[in-house]
Amino acid sequence: MPEDIFGDAVPPAQRIPRKRTFSDKDRRTLWERLHDCAHNPDLYELAETLPKPDRIGRPRDYPDLAFLFFLTARSVLASARRTAAHLEDPEVWTILESGVRAALGPAEAARLPEAGPTRSQWLHAQRRLRDHSHELWEAYRPLALQQALDQGIFPEDETRAWSNPQRHQLIAADGTVLKSPTLARAAQSVDLATGEIRCHRIDPASVTQTEGGGNQVFGPKYVFFSARKDADYMTRVFLDSRYVPHLHPGGEAAVAVDGVIDIMSAAPGCMGTLYDGAMRGVHRDTIARFGGLVINKQHKGNDPQFYETLRRGRCSHELWAANGRIAEKVHFADGTTELVPAPVRKLERRGTRIFRWYHVLTIPCRHGRHEYRVAVGTTSRTSERPPGQSDEERGFHRAEHLQQIPEFTRNHQLVYPYRSDAESGHAQLDASLWNGRLISYGVEAQQLLTLGFVLAQNSTSRALHQTGTVLQPTG
């Protein structure tokens, strides 16, 4: 049997665990995390992007920088009330003073008040930040990507093996539904016993949504994008976060595709994305045409589909699309049949502006092996092939049935688990919320909250990278 570049899948019992056990050395204290936030240069860059207030009169007690620091500290401390209590302690407030002194000089540090803002001051300032949450995210996305590049993620000059990409060459992305800040789903309700009309505050961004497994969750959906180089804790860099509007055309996957293409456009060393089953053939097609890999699992409803009969001289081979790849239907003497995967000798990427992907197959035969090239990852359109030969005319959704890296292979087994970075990122976000529930109403306020979370996580990742305290994976 010819060798397959993707390899055979290994049974679960024989797989070697690759995750390093969390140890005491991986812990980061609250003091250290607040220090990381205060010394993140991106915090100061974002403060400069905010428009200067044109109000005439008494100057504000605190600059925008102080409230951006409050925003990131709130993610670390899990609530605004707790954050205000900590920052009103002069000893804790010196953390920001030291960061300002290092970034802007002693004169700017001396202008800061002796203690941090109160919760009421934060709530007042939050309204201004909320009005500019979109602009803040637009300004932060290139900063986050630059941090990733500085930490060795998406290196442009590194060798790229399309059949076996490395962790730091891929985006881990996934959508999550955050719990609504309120259980109320209508602005008013009527007590059927008394007839009393009760008014409720509702979140305009929250709707009933279905998560993986069929669970019903009430809240807004966001897609997060991240990447990491090392297998160590707290080294992940969050690249982006995007809100998924209710009834958005294409849903979560369409928003994710836009985010992935934006990142790949700015980072030539990025090879593609890891995603779950929410990405179907139409989404794979878009990213593959842009030149990227989509590594995910096949949809459970994809039954084997006849592809074509390959005739070479005296022999013929009945080819089917099954489990994300081409398989040959083999007939046995007892009348049974089996779909045997055709070995793949090479995964090719061709093109410059619009890319095409191919599996170069080596089909075993008693008359000699046959080499056969099959397009994968994209579904050809009517205008792209001679009349009658395109996938659209044949009714064959190639991007849905033929993956670039098939699911039931060793390479897929090795790479796809990196997608768990997205799941652990969601868990960290939930842990940063009071009782695991959103504390913000409306998309603008929630985008501000996600910005604070991403800034806090990336601050620690940057600090660990700069100090060189990241532990190397064992084994």
C-alpha positions as a LaTeX table, in Angstrom:
\begin{tabular}{lrrr}
\hline
Residue & $x$ (\AA) & $y$ (\AA) & $z$ (\AA) \\
\hline
Met1 & 0.00 & 0.00 & 0.00 \\
Pro2 & 1.49 & 3.41 & $-0.96$ \\
Glu3 & 2.27 & 5.74 & 1.93 \\
Asp4 & $-0.30$ & 8.43 & 2.81 \\
Ile5 & 1.16 & 11.83 & 3.79 \\
Phe6 & $-1.67$ & 12.32 & 6.28 \\
Gly7 & $-1.10$ & 8.99 & 8.01 \\
Asp8 & $-3.58$ & 6.63 & 9.60 \\
Ala9 & $-5.62$ & 7.72 & 12.60 \\
Val10 & $-4.41$ & 6.34 & 15.94 \\
Pro11 & $-7.00$ & 4.70 & 18.25 \\
Pro12 & $-7.85$ & 6.87 & 21.30 \\
Ala13 & $-6.30$ & 4.37 & 23.74 \\
Gln14 & $-2.93$ & 4.61 & 21.97 \\
Arg15 & $-2.70$ & 8.41 & 21.76 \\
Ile16 & 0.00 & 10.11 & 23.82 \\
Pro17 & $-1.22$ & 13.09 & 25.91 \\
Arg18 & 0.54 & 16.29 & 24.83 \\
Lys19 & $-0.93$ & 18.74 & 27.34 \\
Arg20 & 1.40 & 19.76 & 30.15 \\
Thr21 & 0.00 & 19.57 & 33.66 \\
Phe22 & $-0.77$ & 22.90 & 35.31 \\
Ser23 & 1.70 & 23.55 & 38.15 \\
Asp24 & 2.22 & 26.14 & 40.87 \\
Lys25 & 4.82 & 27.85 & 38.68 \\
Asp26 & 2.08 & 28.67 & 36.17 \\
Arg27 & 0.09 & 30.73 & 38.67 \\
Arg28 & $-0.15$ & 34.50 & 38.27 \\
Thr29 & $-1.22$ & 36.61 & 41.24 \\
Leu30 & $-3.71$ & 39.46 & 40.98 \\
Trp31 & $-0.90$ & 41.91 & 41.74 \\
Glu32 & 1.18 & 40.52 & 38.87 \\
Arg33 & $-1.74$ & 40.62 & 36.46 \\
Leu34 & $-2.55$ & 44.23 & 37.33 \\
His35 & 1.13 & 45.05 & 36.83 \\
Asp36 & 0.99 & 43.35 & 33.41 \\
Cys37 & $-1.97$ & 45.54 & 32.41 \\
Ala38 & $-0.36$ & 48.77 & 33.59 \\
His39 & 2.82 & 48.07 & 31.62 \\
Asn40 & 1.11 & 47.07 & 28.37 \\
Pro41 & 2.08 & 49.69 & 25.73 \\
Asp42 & $-1.14$ & 49.00 & 23.83 \\
Leu43 & $-3.08$ & 50.55 & 26.71 \\
Tyr44 & $-1.33$ & 53.86 & 26.09 \\
Glu45 & $-1.80$ & 53.60 & 22.32 \\
Leu46 & $-5.54$ & 53.14 & 22.78 \\
Ala47 & $-5.76$ & 56.09 & 25.14 \\
Glu48 & $-4.31$ & 58.28 & 22.39 \\
Thr49 & $-6.98$ & 57.19 & 19.92 \\
Leu50 & $-9.83$ & 58.54 & 22.04 \\
Pro51 & $-10.94$ & 62.06 & 21.03 \\
Lys52 & $-10.07$ & 64.80 & 23.45 \\
Pro53 & $-13.11$ & 66.24 & 25.27 \\
Asp54 & $-14.06$ & 69.67 & 23.95 \\
Arg55 & $-15.82$ & 70.63 & 27.16 \\
Ile56 & $-14.71$ & 73.93 & 28.67 \\
Gly57 & $-14.40$ & 74.16 & 32.42 \\
Arg58 & $-12.85$ & 72.22 & 35.25 \\
Pro59 & $-10.47$ & 69.56 & 33.92 \\
Arg60 & $-11.29$ & 65.94 & 34.65 \\
Asp61 & $-9.69$ & 64.30 & 37.65 \\
Tyr62 & $-8.67$ & 61.22 & 35.71 \\
Pro63 & $-7.38$ & 60.85 & 32.14 \\
Asp64 & $-8.81$ & 58.31 & 29.69 \\
Leu65 & $-5.82$ & 56.11 & 30.41 \\
Ala66 & $-6.96$ & 55.61 & 34.01 \\
Phe67 & $-10.36$ & 54.37 & 32.92 \\
Leu68 & $-8.90$ & 52.05 & 30.27 \\
Phe69 & $-6.77$ & 50.60 & 33.04 \\
Phe70 & $-9.93$ & 50.29 & 35.16 \\
Leu71 & $-11.54$ & 48.42 & 32.23 \\
Thr72 & $-8.75$ & 45.84 & 32.06 \\
Ala73 & $-8.52$ & 45.57 & 35.85 \\
Arg74 & $-12.26$ & 44.86 & 35.97 \\
Ser75 & $-11.64$ & 41.78 & 33.85 \\
Val76 & $-8.95$ & 40.62 & 36.28 \\
Leu77 & $-11.01$ & 41.33 & 39.42 \\
Ala78 & $-14.37$ & 40.23 & 37.97 \\
Ser79 & $-16.49$ & 43.25 & 39.00 \\
Ala80 & $-16.45$ & 47.05 & 38.85 \\
Arg81 & $-17.22$ & 47.36 & 42.58 \\
Arg82 & $-14.27$ & 45.17 & 43.51 \\
Thr83 & $-12.01$ & 46.98 & 41.06 \\
Ala84 & $-12.91$ & 50.38 & 42.51 \\
Ala85 & $-12.23$ & 49.10 & 46.03 \\
His86 & $-8.78$ & 47.88 & 45.00 \\
Leu87 & $-7.77$ & 50.96 & 43.00 \\
Glu88 & $-8.85$ & 53.32 & 45.79 \\
Asp89 & $-6.07$ & 51.73 & 47.84 \\
Pro90 & $-3.01$ & 53.99 & 47.21 \\
Glu91 & $-0.71$ & 50.98 & 47.36 \\
Val92 & $-2.56$ & 49.26 & 44.51 \\
Trp93 & $-2.88$ & 52.54 & 42.60 \\
Thr94 & 0.92 & 52.79 & 42.49 \\
Ile95 & 0.83 & 49.92 & 39.96 \\
Leu96 & $-0.63$ & 52.26 & 37.33 \\
Glu97 & 1.65 & 55.08 & 38.44 \\
Ser98 & 4.69 & 52.89 & 37.80 \\
Gly99 & 3.34 & 51.96 & 34.36 \\
Val100 & 2.70 & 55.60 & 33.44 \\
Arg101 & 6.15 & 56.57 & 34.70 \\
Ala102 & 7.77 & 53.89 & 32.53 \\
Ala103 & 5.72 & 54.71 & 29.41 \\
Leu104 & 5.15 & 58.48 & 29.60 \\
Gly105 & 7.66 & 59.79 & 32.10 \\
Pro106 & 7.63 & 61.07 & 35.71 \\
Ala107 & 5.72 & 64.26 & 34.84 \\
Glu108 & 2.64 & 62.37 & 33.59 \\
Ala109 & 2.78 & 60.02 & 36.56 \\
Ala110 & 2.81 & 63.00 & 38.93 \\
Arg111 & $-0.41$ & 64.34 & 37.38 \\
Leu112 & $-2.36$ & 61.27 & 38.47 \\
Pro113 & $-4.49$ & 61.60 & 41.63 \\
Glu114 & $-3.34$ & 59.85 & 44.76 \\
Ala115 & $-5.91$ & 57.06 & 44.45 \\
Gly116 & $-8.01$ & 55.46 & 41.76 \\
Pro117 & $-11.53$ & 56.42 & 40.61 \\
Thr118 & $-14.65$ & 55.42 & 42.50 \\
Arg119 & $-17.28$ & 53.16 & 41.02 \\
Ser120 & $-19.58$ & 56.11 & 40.30 \\
Gln121 & $-16.77$ & 57.88 & 38.45 \\
Trp122 & $-16.18$ & 54.71 & 36.45 \\
Leu123 & $-19.86$ & 54.37 & 35.55 \\
His124 & $-19.87$ & 57.96 & 34.31 \\
Ala125 & $-16.67$ & 57.47 & 32.27 \\
Gln126 & $-17.90$ & 54.14 & 30.93 \\
Arg127 & $-20.63$ & 55.90 & 28.96 \\
Arg128 & $-17.99$ & 57.83 & 27.02 \\
Leu129 & $-15.86$ & 54.74 & 26.41 \\
Arg130 & $-18.94$ & 52.80 & 25.33 \\
Asp131 & $-19.68$ & 55.38 & 22.63 \\
His132 & $-16.23$ & 54.73 & 21.19 \\
Ser133 & $-16.07$ & 50.94 & 21.68 \\
His134 & $-16.15$ & 50.30 & 17.93 \\
Glu135 & $-13.29$ & 52.73 & 17.29 \\
Leu136 & $-11.29$ & 51.23 & 20.17 \\
Trp137 & $-11.61$ & 47.74 & 18.69 \\
Glu138 & $-10.64$ & 49.00 & 15.23 \\
Ala139 & $-7.53$ & 50.55 & 16.75 \\
Tyr140 & $-6.68$ & 47.50 & 18.85 \\
Arg141 & $-6.90$ & 44.77 & 16.20 \\
Pro142 & $-3.62$ & 45.74 & 14.45 \\
Leu143 & $-1.96$ & 46.17 & 17.86 \\
Ala144 & $-3.00$ & 42.67 & 18.93 \\
Leu145 & $-1.77$ & 41.20 & 15.65 \\
Gln146 & 1.56 & 43.00 & 16.00 \\
Gln147 & 1.93 & 41.54 & 19.49 \\
Ala148 & 1.33 & 38.07 & 18.05 \\
Leu149 & 3.98 & 38.64 & 15.38 \\
Asp150 & 6.43 & 39.92 & 17.99 \\
Gln151 & 5.88 & 36.74 & 20.01 \\
Gly152 & 6.76 & 34.50 & 17.06 \\
Ile153 & 3.23 & 33.73 & 15.89 \\
Phe154 & 2.53 & 33.62 & 12.13 \\
Pro155 & 6.21 & 33.94 & 11.07 \\
Glu156 & 6.35 & 34.87 & 7.41 \\
Asp157 & 9.84 & 33.47 & 6.77 \\
Glu158 & 9.19 & 30.04 & 8.28 \\
Thr159 & 8.75 & 26.94 & 6.15 \\
Arg160 & 5.10 & 26.02 & 5.71 \\
Ala161 & 3.96 & 22.42 & 5.25 \\
Trp162 & 0.34 & 22.59 & 4.10 \\
Ser163 & $-0.33$ & 18.98 & 5.01 \\
Asn164 & 1.04 & 19.42 & 8.54 \\
Pro165 & 0.72 & 23.03 & 9.80 \\
Gln166 & 2.09 & 24.03 & 13.19 \\
Arg167 & 0.12 & 25.45 & 16.08 \\
His168 & 1.55 & 28.98 & 15.80 \\
Gln169 & 0.63 & 29.12 & 12.11 \\
Leu170 & $-3.11$ & 28.72 & 12.68 \\
Ile171 & $-5.96$ & 30.75 & 14.16 \\
Ala172 & $-8.06$ & 29.05 & 16.82 \\
Ala173 & $-11.57$ & 30.50 & 16.54 \\
Asp174 & $-15.00$ & 29.70 & 17.87 \\
Gly175 & $-18.28$ & 31.34 & 18.80 \\
Thr176 & $-19.76$ & 31.44 & 22.29 \\
Val177 & $-23.05$ & 32.61 & 23.75 \\
Leu178 & $-22.53$ & 34.72 & 26.85 \\
Lys179 & $-25.22$ & 34.64 & 29.52 \\
Ser180 & $-27.50$ & 37.64 & 29.33 \\
Pro181 & $-27.19$ & 40.19 & 32.16 \\
Thr182 & $-30.92$ & 39.70 & 32.81 \\
Leu183 & $-33.38$ & 36.87 & 32.52 \\
Ala184 & $-36.13$ & 39.25 & 31.37 \\
Arg185 & $-37.06$ & 38.81 & 27.72 \\
Ala186 & $-39.76$ & 41.46 & 27.48 \\
Ala187 & $-39.82$ & 45.07 & 28.63 \\
Gln188 & $-43.13$ & 44.53 & 30.43 \\
Ser189 & $-44.94$ & 41.65 & 32.06 \\
Val190 & $-48.38$ & 41.32 & 33.60 \\
Asp191 & $-49.10$ & 39.61 & 36.90 \\
Leu192 & $-52.05$ & 37.38 & 36.03 \\
Ala193 & $-53.24$ & 37.34 & 39.63 \\
Thr194 & $-53.25$ & 41.08 & 40.33 \\
Gly195 & $-53.09$ & 42.61 & 36.86 \\
Glu196 & $-50.00$ & 44.57 & 37.87 \\
Ile197 & $-47.81$ & 45.69 & 34.97 \\
Arg198 & $-44.14$ & 45.30 & 35.77 \\
Cys199 & $-41.32$ & 46.96 & 33.83 \\
His200 & $-38.04$ & 45.16 & 33.20 \\
Arg201 & $-34.67$ & 46.14 & 31.86 \\
Ile202 & $-33.79$ & 43.96 & 28.91 \\
Asp203 & $-30.61$ & 43.43 & 26.92 \\
Pro204 & $-31.21$ & 44.34 & 23.27 \\
Ala205 & $-28.33$ & 42.09 & 22.14 \\
Ser206 & $-29.61$ & 38.92 & 23.82 \\
Val207 & $-31.73$ & 36.30 & 22.08 \\
Thr208 & $-32.37$ & 32.60 & 22.57 \\
Gln209 & $-29.60$ & 30.69 & 20.80 \\
Thr210 & $-28.66$ & 27.04 & 20.37 \\
Glu211 & $-25.18$ & 25.95 & 21.34 \\
Gly212 & $-23.38$ & 22.74 & 20.45 \\
Gly213 & $-25.26$ & 19.73 & 21.73 \\
Gly214 & $-28.62$ & 21.46 & 21.30 \\
Asn215 & $-28.54$ & 23.44 & 24.55 \\
Gln216 & $-30.70$ & 26.56 & 24.59 \\
Val217 & $-28.92$ & 29.66 & 25.95 \\
Phe218 & $-30.25$ & 33.19 & 26.27 \\
Gly219 & $-27.64$ & 35.84 & 25.46 \\
Pro220 & $-25.54$ & 37.47 & 22.73 \\
Lys221 & $-23.08$ & 35.51 & 20.59 \\
Tyr222 & $-19.47$ & 36.55 & 20.00 \\
Val223 & $-16.69$ & 34.93 & 17.97 \\
Phe224 & $-13.17$ & 35.06 & 19.42 \\
Phe225 & $-9.94$ & 34.59 & 17.47 \\
Ser226 & $-6.64$ & 33.67 & 19.12 \\
Ala227 & $-3.29$ & 32.04 & 18.48 \\
Arg228 & $-0.30$ & 30.89 & 20.48 \\
Lys229 & 3.22 & 29.65 & 19.91 \\
Asp230 & 3.93 & 27.68 & 23.05 \\
Ala231 & 1.89 & 25.00 & 24.76 \\
Asp232 & 2.15 & 26.84 & 28.06 \\
Tyr233 & $-0.51$ & 28.54 & 30.09 \\
Met234 & $-1.39$ & 32.22 & 29.64 \\
Thr235 & 0.71 & 32.62 & 26.47 \\
Arg236 & $-2.29$ & 32.87 & 24.13 \\
Val237 & $-2.74$ & 36.12 & 22.17 \\
Phe238 & $-6.31$ & 37.13 & 21.42 \\
Leu239 & $-6.48$ & 38.68 & 17.97 \\
Asp240 & $-10.10$ & 39.76 & 17.65 \\
Ser241 & $-13.65$ & 39.47 & 18.95 \\
Arg242 & $-16.76$ & 40.03 & 16.84 \\
Tyr243 & $-20.44$ & 40.22 & 17.68 \\
Val244 & $-22.79$ & 37.94 & 15.73 \\
Pro245 & $-26.06$ & 39.80 & 15.08 \\
His246 & $-29.27$ & 37.80 & 15.40 \\
Leu247 & $-30.38$ & 36.36 & 12.03 \\
His248 & $-27.13$ & 37.50 & 10.44 \\
Pro249 & $-26.83$ & 36.00 & 6.91 \\
Gly250 & $-24.61$ & 32.95 & 7.31 \\
Gly251 & $-24.70$ & 33.23 & 11.09 \\
Glu252 & $-21.65$ & 32.68 & 13.28 \\
Ala253 & $-19.59$ & 31.02 & 10.54 \\
Ala254 & $-19.99$ & 33.98 & 8.16 \\
Val255 & $-18.71$ & 36.38 & 10.82 \\
Ala256 & $-15.84$ & 33.99 & 11.55 \\
Val257 & $-14.88$ & 33.78 & 7.87 \\
Asp258 & $-14.66$ & 37.58 & 7.64 \\
Gly259 & $-12.46$ & 37.68 & 10.74 \\
Val260 & $-10.15$ & 34.93 & 9.52 \\
Ile261 & $-9.67$ & 36.58 & 6.12 \\
Asp262 & $-8.95$ & 39.95 & 7.76 \\
Ile263 & $-6.25$ & 38.36 & 9.92 \\
Met264 & $-4.76$ & 36.40 & 7.02 \\
Ser265 & $-4.68$ & 39.58 & 4.91 \\
Ala266 & $-2.55$ & 41.32 & 7.53 \\
Ala267 & $-0.42$ & 38.28 & 8.46 \\
Pro268 & 1.02 & 36.47 & 5.40 \\
Gly269 & 2.47 & 33.78 & 7.67 \\
Cys270 & $-0.99$ & 32.68 & 8.82 \\
Met271 & $-1.95$ & 29.39 & 7.16 \\
Gly272 & $-5.63$ & 29.17 & 8.08 \\
Thr273 & $-7.96$ & 28.40 & 10.94 \\
Leu274 & $-9.15$ & 25.71 & 13.31 \\
Tyr275 & $-12.91$ & 25.69 & 13.76 \\
Asp276 & $-15.75$ & 23.40 & 14.76 \\
Gly277 & $-18.55$ & 21.97 & 12.67 \\
Ala278 & $-20.26$ & 25.36 & 12.33 \\
Met279 & $-18.11$ & 25.95 & 9.26 \\
Arg280 & $-19.63$ & 24.13 & 6.33 \\
Gly281 & $-18.59$ & 23.79 & 2.70 \\
Val282 & $-19.52$ & 27.34 & 1.66 \\
His283 & $-17.30$ & 28.75 & 4.42 \\
Arg284 & $-14.41$ & 26.40 & 3.65 \\
Asp285 & $-14.68$ & 27.41 & 0.01 \\
Thr286 & $-14.26$ & 31.11 & 0.80 \\
Ile287 & $-11.17$ & 30.64 & 2.98 \\
Ala288 & $-9.61$ & 28.04 & 0.66 \\
Arg289 & $-9.98$ & 30.38 & $-2.32$ \\
Phe290 & $-8.21$ & 33.03 & $-0.25$ \\
Gly291 & $-5.32$ & 30.60 & 0.26 \\
Gly292 & $-6.00$ & 29.30 & 3.76 \\
Leu293 & $-6.63$ & 25.95 & 5.41 \\
Val294 & $-9.84$ & 25.14 & 7.26 \\
Ile295 & $-9.27$ & 22.30 & 9.72 \\
Asn296 & $-12.51$ & 21.06 & 11.21 \\
Lys297 & $-14.69$ & 17.99 & 11.42 \\
Gln298 & $-17.04$ & 16.71 & 8.77 \\
His299 & $-20.74$ & 17.34 & 9.25 \\
Lys300 & $-22.45$ & 14.21 & 10.58 \\
Gly301 & $-25.01$ & 14.32 & 7.79 \\
Asn302 & $-22.40$ & 13.92 & 5.03 \\
Asp303 & $-23.03$ & 10.45 & 3.64 \\
Pro304 & $-20.61$ & 8.93 & 1.10 \\
Gln305 & $-21.28$ & 10.24 & $-2.38$ \\
Phe306 & $-20.25$ & 8.77 & $-5.74$ \\
Tyr307 & $-17.52$ & 10.85 & $-7.36$ \\
Glu308 & $-16.56$ & 9.20 & $-10.67$ \\
Thr309 & $-15.19$ & 6.07 & $-12.27$ \\
Leu310 & $-11.52$ & 6.35 & $-13.15$ \\
Arg311 & $-10.61$ & 4.35 & $-16.25$ \\
Arg312 & $-6.97$ & 3.74 & $-17.04$ \\
Gly313 & $-6.29$ & 1.22 & $-19.79$ \\
Arg314 & $-7.62$ & $-2.22$ & $-18.87$ \\
Cys315 & $-8.75$ & $-1.27$ & $-15.35$ \\
Ser316 & $-11.39$ & 0.92 & $-13.76$ \\
His317 & $-11.68$ & 2.31 & $-10.23$ \\
Glu318 & $-14.95$ & 3.42 & $-8.65$ \\
Leu319 & $-14.17$ & 6.54 & $-6.61$ \\
Trp320 & $-16.37$ & 7.95 & $-3.85$ \\
Ala321 & $-16.16$ & 10.99 & $-1.58$ \\
Ala322 & $-16.26$ & 9.68 & 1.99 \\
Asn323 & $-15.05$ & 11.09 & 5.32 \\
Gly324 & $-13.59$ & 14.17 & 3.69 \\
Arg325 & $-11.48$ & 12.41 & 1.05 \\
Ile326 & $-11.53$ & 10.21 & $-2.04$ \\
Ala327 & $-11.99$ & 6.49 & $-1.38$ \\
Glu328 & $-12.14$ & 3.55 & $-3.77$ \\
Lys329 & $-15.06$ & 1.17 & $-3.55$ \\
Val330 & $-13.54$ & $-2.32$ & $-3.33$ \\
His331 & $-15.66$ & $-5.38$ & $-4.07$ \\
Phe332 & $-14.85$ & $-8.61$ & $-2.23$ \\
Ala333 & $-15.51$ & $-12.20$ & $-3.28$ \\
Asp334 & $-18.22$ & $-12.66$ & $-0.64$ \\
Gly335 & $-20.26$ & $-9.88$ & $-2.23$ \\
Thr336 & $-19.45$ & $-7.20$ & 0.34 \\
Thr337 & $-17.90$ & $-3.84$ & $-0.46$ \\
Glu338 & $-15.73$ & $-1.38$ & 1.42 \\
Leu339 & $-14.68$ & 2.22 & 0.82 \\
Val340 & $-10.88$ & 2.22 & 1.12 \\
Pro341 & $-9.25$ & 5.69 & 1.36 \\
Ala342 & $-6.96$ & 6.43 & $-1.57$ \\
Pro343 & $-3.44$ & 7.33 & $-0.36$ \\
Val344 & $-2.55$ & 11.00 & $-0.78$ \\
Arg345 & 0.99 & 11.65 & $-1.97$ \\
Lys346 & 0.82 & 15.44 & $-1.80$ \\
Leu347 & $-1.43$ & 18.37 & $-0.87$ \\
Glu348 & $-0.94$ & 21.08 & $-3.49$ \\
Arg349 & $-1.87$ & 24.75 & $-3.38$ \\
Arg350 & $-1.91$ & 26.55 & $-6.71$ \\
Gly351 & $-2.69$ & 30.10 & $-7.70$ \\
Thr352 & $-1.75$ & 33.66 & $-6.83$ \\
Arg353 & $-4.89$ & 35.74 & $-6.19$ \\
Ile354 & $-7.49$ & 32.97 & $-6.16$ \\
Phe355 & $-6.13$ & 29.65 & $-4.93$ \\
Arg356 & $-6.98$ & 26.06 & $-5.79$ \\
Trp357 & $-6.19$ & 22.98 & $-3.71$ \\
Tyr358 & $-5.52$ & 19.42 & $-4.86$ \\
His359 & $-4.87$ & 15.96 & $-3.44$ \\
Val360 & $-2.37$ & 14.07 & $-5.57$ \\
Leu361 & $-3.58$ & 10.48 & $-5.16$ \\
Thr362 & $-1.67$ & 7.26 & $-5.64$ \\
Ile363 & $-4.32$ & 4.65 & $-6.43$ \\
Pro364 & $-3.12$ & 1.04 & $-5.99$ \\
Cys365 & $-3.78$ & $-1.27$ & $-8.94$ \\
Arg366 & $-2.64$ & $-4.73$ & $-10.02$ \\
His367 & $-1.62$ & $-3.19$ & $-13.34$ \\
Gly368 & 0.51 & $-0.55$ & $-11.62$ \\
Arg369 & $-0.23$ & 2.44 & $-9.43$ \\
His370 & $-2.15$ & 5.37 & $-10.90$ \\
Glu371 & $-1.41$ & 8.98 & $-9.97$ \\
Tyr372 & $-4.54$ & 11.10 & $-10.02$ \\
Arg373 & $-5.08$ & 14.74 & $-9.05$ \\
Val374 & $-8.37$ & 15.69 & $-7.39$ \\
Ala375 & $-9.48$ & 19.21 & $-6.46$ \\
Val376 & $-10.43$ & 19.66 & $-2.78$ \\
Gly377 & $-11.60$ & 22.46 & $-0.52$ \\
Thr378 & $-13.37$ & 24.55 & $-3.16$ \\
Thr379 & $-16.53$ & 24.07 & $-5.22$ \\
Ser380 & $-16.03$ & 25.08 & $-8.86$ \\
Arg381 & $-18.60$ & 27.40 & $-10.36$ \\
Thr382 & $-20.22$ & 27.34 & $-13.77$ \\
Ser383 & $-17.96$ & 30.07 & $-15.19$ \\
Glu384 & $-14.78$ & 28.34 & $-13.98$ \\
Arg385 & $-15.04$ & 25.11 & $-15.97$ \\
Pro386 & $-16.07$ & 24.07 & $-19.48$ \\
Pro387 & $-19.83$ & 23.63 & $-19.92$ \\
Gly388 & $-21.16$ & 20.68 & $-17.94$ \\
Gln389 & $-17.93$ & 20.07 & $-15.99$ \\
Ser390 & $-18.28$ & 22.40 & $-13.01$ \\
Asp391 & $-19.28$ & 21.15 & $-9.55$ \\
Glu392 & $-22.32$ & 23.43 & $-9.58$ \\
Glu393 & $-23.64$ & 21.82 & $-12.75$ \\
Arg394 & $-22.87$ & 18.32 & $-11.46$ \\
Gly395 & $-24.59$ & 19.07 & $-8.15$ \\
Phe396 & $-21.48$ & 18.08 & $-6.21$ \\
His397 & $-20.59$ & 20.31 & $-3.26$ \\
Arg398 & $-16.87$ & 19.58 & $-3.32$ \\
Ala399 & $-15.93$ & 21.90 & $-0.44$ \\
Glu400 & $-18.47$ & 20.11 & 1.75 \\
His401 & $-17.30$ & 16.58 & 0.90 \\
Leu402 & $-13.54$ & 16.87 & 0.29 \\
Gln403 & $-11.39$ & 18.44 & 3.01 \\
Gln404 & $-7.89$ & 19.78 & 2.61 \\
Ile405 & $-6.78$ & 17.73 & 5.65 \\
Pro406 & $-9.24$ & 14.83 & 6.00 \\
Glu407 & $-10.74$ & 14.24 & 9.41 \\
Phe408 & $-9.91$ & 10.59 & 10.07 \\
Thr409 & $-6.14$ & 10.92 & 9.59 \\
Arg410 & $-3.15$ & 11.18 & 11.90 \\
Asn411 & $-2.33$ & 14.76 & 10.86 \\
His412 & $-5.88$ & 15.88 & 11.65 \\
Gln413 & $-5.61$ & 14.15 & 15.03 \\
Leu414 & $-2.43$ & 16.07 & 15.81 \\
Val415 & $-3.59$ & 19.51 & 14.66 \\
Tyr416 & $-7.31$ & 19.71 & 15.41 \\
Pro417 & $-6.94$ & 19.51 & 19.24 \\
Tyr418 & $-5.32$ & 22.96 & 19.12 \\
Arg419 & $-8.86$ & 24.25 & 18.63 \\
Ser420 & $-9.36$ & 23.70 & 22.37 \\
Asp421 & $-7.56$ & 27.05 & 22.79 \\
Ala422 & $-10.83$ & 28.67 & 21.76 \\
Glu423 & $-12.81$ & 26.69 & 24.34 \\
Ser424 & $-10.40$ & 27.50 & 27.16 \\
Gly425 & $-10.53$ & 31.17 & 26.14 \\
His426 & $-14.30$ & 31.11 & 26.56 \\
Ala427 & $-13.88$ & 29.54 & 29.99 \\
Gln428 & $-11.49$ & 32.33 & 30.99 \\
Leu429 & $-13.99$ & 34.92 & 29.79 \\
Asp430 & $-16.78$ & 33.34 & 31.83 \\
Ala431 & $-14.49$ & 33.29 & 34.88 \\
Ser432 & $-13.84$ & 37.03 & 34.47 \\
Leu433 & $-17.58$ & 37.79 & 34.75 \\
Trp434 & $-19.42$ & 38.12 & 38.04 \\
Asn435 & $-21.28$ & 34.80 & 38.51 \\
Gly436 & $-20.40$ & 33.94 & 34.92 \\
Arg437 & $-22.97$ & 36.41 & 33.61 \\
Leu438 & $-22.58$ & 39.55 & 31.50 \\
Ile439 & $-22.61$ & 42.83 & 33.39 \\
Ser440 & $-23.23$ & 45.02 & 30.33 \\
Tyr441 & $-26.34$ & 45.81 & 28.33 \\
Gly442 & $-26.18$ & 46.38 & 24.58 \\
Val443 & $-23.58$ & 45.58 & 21.95 \\
Glu444 & $-21.48$ & 48.72 & 22.52 \\
Ala445 & $-21.07$ & 48.08 & 26.25 \\
Gln446 & $-20.40$ & 44.39 & 25.68 \\
Gln447 & $-17.76$ & 45.14 & 23.06 \\
Leu448 & $-16.10$ & 47.34 & 25.66 \\
Leu449 & $-16.19$ & 44.45 & 28.11 \\
Thr450 & $-14.66$ & 42.00 & 25.63 \\
Leu451 & $-11.96$ & 44.57 & 24.85 \\
Gly452 & $-11.06$ & 44.77 & 28.53 \\
Phe453 & $-10.90$ & 40.99 & 28.76 \\
Val454 & $-8.70$ & 40.65 & 25.68 \\
Leu455 & $-6.40$ & 43.45 & 26.85 \\
Ala456 & $-5.97$ & 41.82 & 30.25 \\
Gln457 & $-5.18$ & 38.40 & 28.79 \\
Asn458 & $-2.79$ & 39.78 & 26.19 \\
Ser459 & $-1.03$ & 41.91 & 28.81 \\
Thr460 & $-0.06$ & 38.80 & 30.76 \\
Ser461 & 0.96 & 36.98 & 27.58 \\
Arg462 & 3.20 & 39.90 & 26.63 \\
Ala463 & 4.73 & 40.10 & 30.11 \\
Leu464 & 5.57 & 36.40 & 30.18 \\
His465 & 7.11 & 36.64 & 26.72 \\
Gln466 & 9.21 & 39.68 & 27.62 \\
Thr467 & 10.51 & 38.27 & 30.89 \\
Gly468 & 11.21 & 34.87 & 29.40 \\
Thr469 & 9.44 & 33.07 & 32.22 \\
Val470 & 7.39 & 30.90 & 29.88 \\
Leu471 & 8.11 & 27.28 & 30.71 \\
Gln472 & 9.01 & 24.99 & 27.85 \\
Pro473 & 6.72 & 22.02 & 27.25 \\
Thr474 & 7.95 & 18.77 & 28.71 \\
Gly475 & 8.17 & 15.41 & 27.04 \\
\hline
\end{tabular}
